[in-house]
Amino acid sequence: MICNGTAATQMDEPRTASDELTRIEGKIIALGESALKSSSTHLLSELGLSLGEDLAVLKKLTGKKLVEFIRQRLVDRFQVVRMGERASIYAIALASHANLPNDSGAKQNVLIAAAEGRNDKQPRFHHRFWAAFSVPLDGEIRQLDRHAFTFRDVSLNEAAPEGTLLIEPEFIAPEESNKRNDVITKNIIRWIANQGLAVDEFLASSRFIAASKANEHAVSGAGLSLLEHVLEALDHKQLQSISLPLDVVAALLHKRV
């Protein structure tokens, strides 16, 4: 007598792309959190090696690099930071402001409180640096001079001069943003974390202003835009109270003096 149905062994259903991504995501979380127990950062290159063949599977299924996948799907677990002299090395850190690299003590705590909405006191960034995240983007990406804090908008394929940092469009607050100043502050904090830089470098401290003035003297009259000269003449409070139509901003940005 032949038994059908219950006695038969059922084949496992093939994994779907969604199942594979969920599995790989879990593996990334496990590997990343394990590595970050003993270090504040973990190189993406090391994480990629640990993933082995799953790294290729991930790229095939999503068409994205590991860094893009983490930024899009694991932002609640990890933050991506950039390290090295040229900020060209990617690593992950735990998604907590308390674990930002280059912690600068009390000033860093002010940033943390501002980002989390726990403190009305806003960090006082250098006004030109602040403007780099406030002035509407007139190109595909913004190049920021790390020392003078002058900036220009260019196409993605334009080479960045030495000493230049890149500000992606996602970090520049839209003009229609609700509570725009808060948005700008949070964007700056995220950008500093992603770059793996020290907060002190961008605050309007007396130490930095002294160094900045020497730099300003070196670049004065060297083809800065009229907009940059206007921003230079205004303090942080004045910048917060002024709004300009986009066509005026564009005209000032392209007028060199």
C-alpha positions in Angstrom: 0.0 0.0 0.0 1.5 3.3 -1.1 1.0 6.3 1.2 0.8 9.8 -0.4 1.0 13.3 1.0 2.0 13.2 4.7 4.8 10.7 4.2 6.4 12.7 1.4 9.4 14.9 2.2 8.7 18.5 1.2 11.5 20.5 -0.6 12.5 23.8 1.0 11.3 26.8 -0.9 14.0 28.7 -2.7 15.1 31.9 -1.0 13.8 35.1 -2.5 15.9 38.3 -3.0 14.2 39.8 0.0 15.2 36.8 2.1 18.8 37.0 1.0 18.9 40.8 1.8 17.5 40.2 5.2 20.0 37.5 5.9 22.9 39.6 4.7 21.6 42.6 6.7 21.6 40.4 9.8 25.1 39.3 9.1 26.4 42.9 8.7 24.8 43.8 12.0 26.3 40.9 13.8 29.8 41.5 12.3 29.7 45.2 12.8 28.4 45.2 16.4 30.9 42.5 17.3 33.8 44.5 15.9 32.7 47.7 17.6 32.7 46.1 21.0 36.5 46.6 21.1 36.9 49.7 18.8 35.0 52.9 18.2 35.3 52.4 14.4 35.6 49.4 12.0 36.9 49.8 8.5 34.4 49.0 5.7 37.1 47.2 3.8 37.5 44.8 6.8 33.7 44.4 7.0 33.6 43.6 3.3 36.3 40.9 3.7 34.3 39.4 6.6 31.2 39.2 4.4 33.0 37.2 1.8 30.9 36.1 -1.1 27.8 37.8 0.4 29.4 41.2 -0.6 29.1 40.2 -4.3 25.5 38.9 -3.7 24.6 42.2 -2.0 25.9 44.2 -5.0 24.1 41.9 -7.5 20.8 42.2 -5.7 20.8 45.9 -5.0 23.3 47.4 -7.4 24.7 49.3 -4.5 28.0 49.4 -2.7 28.3 48.3 0.9 28.6 52.0 2.1 25.3 52.9 0.3 23.5 49.9 1.7 24.5 50.7 5.3 23.5 54.4 4.9 20.1 53.5 3.5 19.1 50.4 5.5 21.1 50.4 8.7 21.2 54.1 9.7 19.6 53.1 13.0 22.5 50.8 13.8 25.6 52.4 12.3 26.9 55.7 11.0 29.4 55.8 8.2 32.5 58.0 8.9 35.4 59.0 6.8 38.9 58.8 8.1 42.5 59.4 7.1 44.4 62.5 6.1 42.3 62.9 2.9 39.1 61.5 4.5 39.1 58.9 1.8 38.8 55.8 4.1 35.4 54.7 5.1 34.5 53.1 8.4 31.4 52.4 10.5 30.7 53.5 14.1 27.7 52.9 16.3 24.8 55.1 15.5 25.2 57.2 18.7 26.5 60.7 19.1 28.4 59.5 22.1 30.6 57.5 19.8 31.6 60.1 17.3 35.3 60.1 16.5 37.5 63.0 17.5 35.3 63.8 20.6 36.2 67.2 21.8 34.8 67.1 25.3 32.4 69.8 26.4 32.0 71.4 23.0 31.1 68.0 21.5 28.5 67.6 24.2 26.9 70.9 23.1 26.6 69.4 19.6 25.1 66.2 20.9 22.5 68.1 22.9 21.6 70.3 20.0 21.3 67.3 17.7 19.0 65.5 20.1 16.9 68.5 20.9 17.9 68.4 24.6 19.4 71.9 24.8 18.3 75.3 23.5 22.0 76.4 23.3 23.2 76.1 19.7 26.8 75.5 18.8 28.4 78.6 17.3 30.0 77.6 14.0 32.1 79.9 11.9 29.8 81.9 9.8 31.3 81.0 6.5 31.2 77.3 7.4 27.6 77.7 8.4 26.8 79.4 5.1 28.2 76.4 3.2 25.2 74.4 4.6 22.7 77.2 4.2 23.3 78.8 0.8 21.2 76.9 -1.8 23.3 74.5 -4.0 23.9 75.7 -7.6 25.6 72.6 -8.9 25.8 68.9 -8.3 28.1 69.0 -5.3 29.8 71.7 -3.1 33.5 72.0 -2.6 34.6 73.5 0.7 38.1 74.9 1.4 39.0 73.2 4.7 41.0 76.2 5.9 39.4 79.4 4.5 35.8 78.0 4.5 35.2 79.4 1.0 33.1 77.1 -1.2 32.0 76.6 -4.7 29.4 74.5 -6.5 30.7 72.2 -9.3 29.8 69.1 -11.3 30.5 65.7 -9.8 33.3 65.0 -12.3 35.3 68.1 -11.4 38.4 67.3 -9.5 38.6 68.6 -6.0 41.8 70.6 -5.2 44.0 69.5 -2.3 42.6 70.5 1.1 39.0 70.5 -0.2 36.1 68.7 1.5 32.9 67.7 -0.3 29.4 68.6 0.9 26.8 66.4 -0.7 23.3 67.9 -1.5 21.7 65.9 1.3 23.5 68.1 3.8 22.4 71.4 2.4 19.0 72.5 4.0 16.2 73.2 1.5 14.9 76.8 1.7 11.4 75.6 2.6 12.6 73.5 5.6 10.6 73.9 8.8 12.8 75.3 11.6 15.6 75.6 9.0 18.3 76.7 11.5 17.8 73.5 13.4 17.9 71.5 10.2 21.2 73.2 9.3 22.7 72.4 12.7 21.7 68.8 12.5 23.0 68.5 8.9 26.4 70.0 10.0 26.6 67.5 12.9 25.9 64.6 10.6 28.4 65.8 8.0 31.1 66.2 10.6 30.4 62.7 11.8 30.5 61.3 8.3 33.8 63.0 7.6 35.3 61.8 10.8 36.6 65.3 11.7 37.1 67.2 14.9 34.3 69.6 16.0 36.7 72.3 17.2 37.9 72.8 13.6 34.6 74.4 12.7 33.5 76.3 15.8 33.9 80.1 15.9 36.4 80.0 18.7 38.9 82.8 19.2 41.7 80.3 18.5 40.2 79.5 15.1 39.3 83.1 14.2 42.9 84.2 14.7 44.1 81.5 12.3 41.2 82.2 9.9 42.1 85.9 9.7 45.6 85.0 8.5 44.0 82.8 5.8 41.5 85.5 4.9 44.4 87.9 4.3 46.0 85.4 2.0 42.9 84.9 -0.1 41.5 88.5 0.0 41.0 89.8 -3.5 41.7 86.4 -5.0 38.4 86.2 -6.9 35.9 85.5 -4.1 32.3 85.8 -5.0 30.3 88.8 -4.0 28.1 86.5 -2.0 31.1 85.3 0.0 32.1 88.9 0.7 28.5 89.6 1.9 28.5 86.6 4.2 31.9 87.6 5.5 30.5 91.0 6.6 27.6 89.4 8.6 27.7 87.7 11.9 25.8 84.5 12.7 22.8 86.3 14.2 22.4 88.5 11.1 22.8 85.5 8.8 19.9 83.8 10.6 17.6 86.8 10.1 18.3 87.4 6.4 16.6 85.6 3.4 17.4 86.2 -0.2 15.5 85.0 -3.4 17.3 82.2 -5.2 17.9 84.4 -8.3 19.7 87.0 -6.1 21.8 84.3 -4.4 22.8 82.9 -7.8 23.7 86.4 -9.1 25.8 87.2 -6.0 27.5 83.7 -6.1 28.6 84.2 -9.7 29.8 87.8 -9.4 33.5 87.7 -8.6 35.2 90.7 -7.0 
